[in-house]
């Protein structure tokens, strides 16, 4: 590929990349909270909850 065929792009701005703060994060997910109070909209109903491994199903089941 010649230099003429390459796509011209802009250079990244200085300080464009943000620092990586992943090591400061708590990697254990918060699943249940003592302060959460469910609305009770599904109380007394039978449900099928799916969500694969994204955590949506677990969050819906707790709610």
Secondary structure, DSSP 4 states (H G I P E B T S, - for coil): --TTTSPP-PPPPTT-SPP--GGGS--S-----TT-----TTTT-------TTTTHHHHHHH-
